[in-house]
Amino acid sequence: MNNDYLALILMLLAILLFLASFLMMNCASKIVKDIDERNKLIDNLLDKRSKLLDEKEKILNDSEEHK
């Protein structure tokens, strides 16, 4: 009788561990997606910044040539 309860408890623990690992993987994938989205936004901002700096340099060079 005690062995039956022990086996039942161990099976329930195994199921709970499986469910917990599944939930953790689900949360981790959401976190990775959020990080990827933020990285894309940062890349876009850096590209825009680079373009603006290039434009600024062109304008400064043009203004120096006209002097």
Secondary structure as UniProt FT lines:
FT   HELIX           2..66
//
